[in-house]
Amino acid sequence: MPEYNRPTTEEELKANFGQLKPLMNATMAYYESSRCLYCYDAPCVQACPTGIDIPLFIRQINNGNVDGAAKTIYDSNYFGNACGKVCPTSELCEGACVYNKQDVKPIEIGRLQSFATQQAMASNKQFFKPGRPNGKKIGIIGAGPAGISCACELRLLGYEVDIFEAKSKPSGLAVYGCAPYKITNKEIFEEMDYLQGQFGYTIHFNHPITTREQLDEMEITYDAIFLAIGLGATNTYNLAGVDLKNCIGATEFIAQLKIDPLNTIVGKKVVVIGGGNTAMDAASESARLGAEEVILAYRRSKEGMGAYPFEYVLAKGAGVKGVFSVSPVSVEGKSTVKGIKLIRTEEDEKGYLSNIEGSEFVVDCDMVILATGQSKKTKFLSMIEGLKIDKRGRIKINSNTGQTNNPMYFASGDAVNGGAEVVNACGEAKNSARSIHRILLKHGTMKKKDQE
Amino acid sequence: MADLTTNLAGIKSPNPFWLASAPPTNSGYQVMKAFDEGWGGAVWKTLGVPVVNVSSRYGSVNYRDKRMVGFNNIELITDRPLKDNLREIEEVKKYFPNNAVVASLMVETKEQWHQIVKDVQNAGADGIELNFGCPHGMCERGMGSAVGQEPAVLQTIVEWVMEVAKVPVIVKLTPNITDITEPALAAVKGKADAISLINTIQSLIGVDIDNFVPYPIVDGKSTNGGYCGPAVKPIALNMLKNCAQAPGMNLPISGIGGIENWRDTVEYMLLGATNVQICTAVMHFGFGIIRDLTSGLERYMDEKGFKTTAEMVGKALPNVKTWENLNLKYKVTASIDKDKCVECQLCYTACEDGAHQAIGLPKDGSRVPYIIEDNCVGCNLCSLVCPVEDCITMERRDDGKEHETWKEWMTEDKAPTTFDDDRAGGKHHWVPKPTDALKH
């Protein structure tokens, strides 16, 4: 018997994808907030990529000023609610909580954070309003966490902001990539509406920027351009058989699951290739969709996985089995997936990996999910004059300002950091927005015609 | 095995734990239930001419998630007819002859006092407690704390009572007075057998900030109440000490005020209480706490070698001195156990902002604070804010050979006497420059 049955109704779906960090009730929030020590120069704040004043907002919750708590959170992070739910808190704020040092349960910071922000959202508390118009316009490509965060901050500073988004919904990977047991779509979109209602930026949906002509137009329209383009499709590394039916990239699989979960196809026996957090999510999600057997295959040892330990524990809890030190050779099958050929690997002292000759074997399965990382949008980036990328395809920026080698362009998020958490994108983008402001104050504009 | 029996001025009980005169002793049912669970005695909810109470009577101070660290009530004495209470006292005594039943009384005239004392004695009460303490409601009618605040009146009423009393009489004192030893000594003069303290402290427990009315709210209005619960213990302990050390005080004392566990009980006894009375803790947790009270007290007495409760009484009194008799040469400084430190830096910020800037933070980014020995005045603050058990301890630094007191200095002209005296205690103590505050 699998851990989960195939969900056929919204109810069953909800049960299979129960929230990891459910909303606290007021009593829970009160008791939990009572435990906070109010540390000086608190380690939890230092561990937060957006530097939220955590002891302050917890104290505000405890003293009955929940709206004040939400304001404290949003002052540092516009994705306050989403981050409370999707952040790997045990690796960040909660992992840094001083209670850990005496084996006392750390404060549930993420849940307290969402407790405050959800209350503010529910009552549509208006904490922010756009700054006095300063006559300048910024174009943003991508409405993910980086794009939206940058937009909010710029609106606060009085800029007019246009966001161009290829998809039909905002928030990028927050909605298309975050596991449904971490956050619901409804919650994400509520926060997106809440932010747009306060800041009033414009998002042009279904409006991908893909051509040089579009960029030309943007370069003469906007005083600066912010790249929040994220990453592309799953890397397939030219693996044989990837075009077979039921062989899918993890990013694509998760995106489909997030938009239309009841119609997302999952095999009876699924093999997930990869050892990162996305692999854990895809494996766990396959199990929760009713796959009878889910195998996670990773080319290095269990300890070598990039995923956070808690993510692997979570996947195992859903019934996922791990197979380690195996590398994919080919996806087997004629028109649809029938199996995957793997080869055993060994790692030398320096960490170099090599295949063990003659150790190939085939695992029968009817679905393969590749969680082998997302590709970089290097082709698009090559259209931007002077813009530099590093060896791994990441946009090079001045780390203080977020400015690229083309002074008109700034960038943050996955396209710069190579793929990290929502909270990283939010923090980076907010900083970039402030840099854009500082630099424009000095130079007036970065517009092309003005420079010529 | 320690013997927990106690004897307060002739009132014997199987252990020192009595229920104080309050809602938990409102009826025979409650007292009988308490005795059945192991309580040693009970002071019946004050008898007198029955009152009419208001609805909405209590309020509390919560500290974060801890409920009722302070408690306030505007309830009056019993609202039940005297004959019902007398019948129930008689019945309780029939079932529990070895437990102490003390009748708390509050009436106005000499005739009423004589009558009610006789009535409760006839019902079988082992003792009488005169309620001269209630600071709300009854005092407006010239009773309760109105009596406790006038030593001469108190003495007169005690004398009336003693004219007819055949059982021991305890005088319960109000803390709502500048010097509690004055009514205590008036009780001695009136020939009472014991005193008990403290009754509740006059209080406003808090304000409903939406409607601008203090709690508890009675149809949009409020009034002051009486404050009790764990928060009042330190005030009660000090008054207990004052009475126990007062010259001429020769009566045993029943201790009341914020007692919740065996440790509180021991503290009261060490400062001179023969037994203790408990109310708020029972109103919060029920009679069941008696098992923790007795087992904790027994274990403590066994560990310390006390065979009877009487041996403990007043043991700490010789160690309570006036300030001028404390040793000015004694010196402690704080010491942080690096292995236990959780790096919250509460000690740092407490000392930095609230004390003497005697704790520093490492410059290398590590987080365990260190003590700046030269600046540490040994105030204890850091050890009090530290959330880890035994992490910050105060270590003795003087050699123990010198002993000088302010009192001695005054006679030897060694104490500062002028505003800019060179002998000022803080004269040579380092403090940062005011503008250093802006460097951060």
Interface residues (C-beta under 8 A of the other chain):
Chain A: Y30 Y31 S34 R35 L37 Y38 C39 Y40 D41 A42 P43 N62 V98 Y99 K101 Q102
Chain B: R64 D65 K66 K340 C341 V342 E343 C344 Q345 L346 Y348 T349 L361 R367 P387 V388
